[in-house]
Amino acid sequence: MGRAKLSVGAAAAVVVGALAVVVQPAGSGTAVPAADSGAVALAAAGAGAGKAADLDGDGYDDLAVGAPDAAVKDHAKAGYVALTFGTSGGVRVDRHQGLTQSHAGVPGTPEAGDRFGSALALGDMDGDGYADLVVGASGEAIGDVKGAGSVTVVFGSPTGLSDKAIAFHSPTVTARQGFGGRLALGDFDHDGLKDLAVVDGTKVDVLPGSKNLRTTTAPKLTRITPPGGGAGTHGIESGDIDGDGYDDLVTVAYFDDPADEGTLGVLPGSRSGLKSTPLGRNIGLPFADYDAVVGDVDGDGKDDVVIDTGFSDGPDDYLLRTFPGGTGGLDAAHAVVWDGGPPQGTAAALADVNGDGHADLLVSDTSAPDSDGFSNAGALTVVPGGDGRLDSSAARTLSLDTKGVVGVAETGDLFGAALAPGDYNGDGTTDLAVGARGKWKGTGAVSLLYGGDGGLTGEGSLLFGPDSFGYEAVKASFGAALSAPPA
């Protein structure tokens, strides 16, 4: 398929197979998303037929897109979420739902600076067979406390988003806390229901999944201190590090500040949930500003952790390290340093995109130049996993300038700002949604790349923005956050 050139000055029709998707420039969309806006009714399978990120139970992963900087009812940066549904033909943008804090059943109201949609996750927290949508609003004011943050869980149903939701905030509210900005889903107690972990300053709060969660008026949170988290927590990810069937929580925490030393640790899952005693030894980091991603790189049935620093002014510039998982936790003694010329960017996800049974590393570089050399267009490097290590010799870079990929790379796109692996067409291979939150002068867009025998390909790819749904577009940062299947 040839690459479609998109113009900022006029609407463009991008033809993907038999589906024509209208993608328009910033400034033309004015509608505030409403439930079932423009939805096309499709038959849904019964509960239990769906996958981990299947909101309507039809057997296909679905995709939620955050636009946290969008105005809602004239409230600047109130934010919204657009939900699109997987089908046998891939993501269908002509069937969609929009979600704001004015959605029926959602607690709260849209306010300036809420940034609803700043973090997203999909997973079944109440065990009804339908994935539920978790939405962070990192700027939410709690009473008079500005920027405290909140989390909303909207429950899934055969028609997609239901009108049942709960919301909660930190037990200890402080200004500019940003609660809801970093979260992770995992089955920490192995009861078949997804549990939710949320970064809360120097702590992590956990909301256990429950069959009666949707009727819970005051969700009870369990608070845990991550290893080394004296000054704060940079990030969390879930996965089964020791292979015991319980998801564990991987944490990166600060000693003092992001430019100082940090700690990589693992809080193990158990029948009673996450334990406060770390699994194995904690791993000291030269800096706390490391990104960690979790997946089974070597195919041994235990999840591994890949970390890197996004710094570009020292000997560890963009250096990737893999720590193998094991029954005793992360194996620092056998850590593997990626042996190619380090791909610039940060570790963004681990997912098996070539179907060989090993998780592949996706490295995102939002600062990568476009074809004219202008910065911040963005690119993505795929480093295949293999027996024992990442295969640097087979690394491949993708961007909006890659042959066959719909779109064109332009300065400021920030392609790779968010990633969401999932099987959106149900063919058994992993596809990838890529956020480009700066596309079209800050409107933002999402690129859909489908998986095949050789990995991700431009064939059948799709590029869409908020105007594909008639939603607010001006500097919305559409694609700043994407949902992904839980561990």
Buried (B, 14 or more C-beta within 10 A) or exposed (E): BEBBEBEBEEEBEBEBEEBEBBBBBBBBBEBBBBBBBBBEEEEBBEBEBBBBBBBBBBBBBBBBBBBBBBBBEEBBBBBBBBBBBBBEBBBBBBBBBBBBBBBEBBEBEBBBBBBBBBBBBBBBBBBBBBBBBBBBBBBBBBEEBBBBBBBBBBBBBBBBBBEBBBBBBBEEBBEEBBBBBBBBBBBBBBBEBBBBBBBBBBBBBBBBBBEEBBEBEEBEBBEBBBBBBEBBBBBBBBBBBBBBEBBBBBBBBBBEEEEBBBBBBBBBBBEEBBBEEBBBBBBEBBBBBBBBBBBBBBBBEBBBBBBBBBBEEEEBEBBBBBBBBBEEBBBBEEBBEBEBEBBBBBBBBBBBBBBBEBBBBBBBBBBBBBEEEEEBBBBBBBBBBBEBBBBBEBBBBBBBBBEEBBBBBBBBBBBBBBBBBBBBBBBEBBBBBBBBBBBBBBBBBBBBBBBBEEBBBBEBBBBBBBBBBBBBBBBBBBBBBBBBBBB
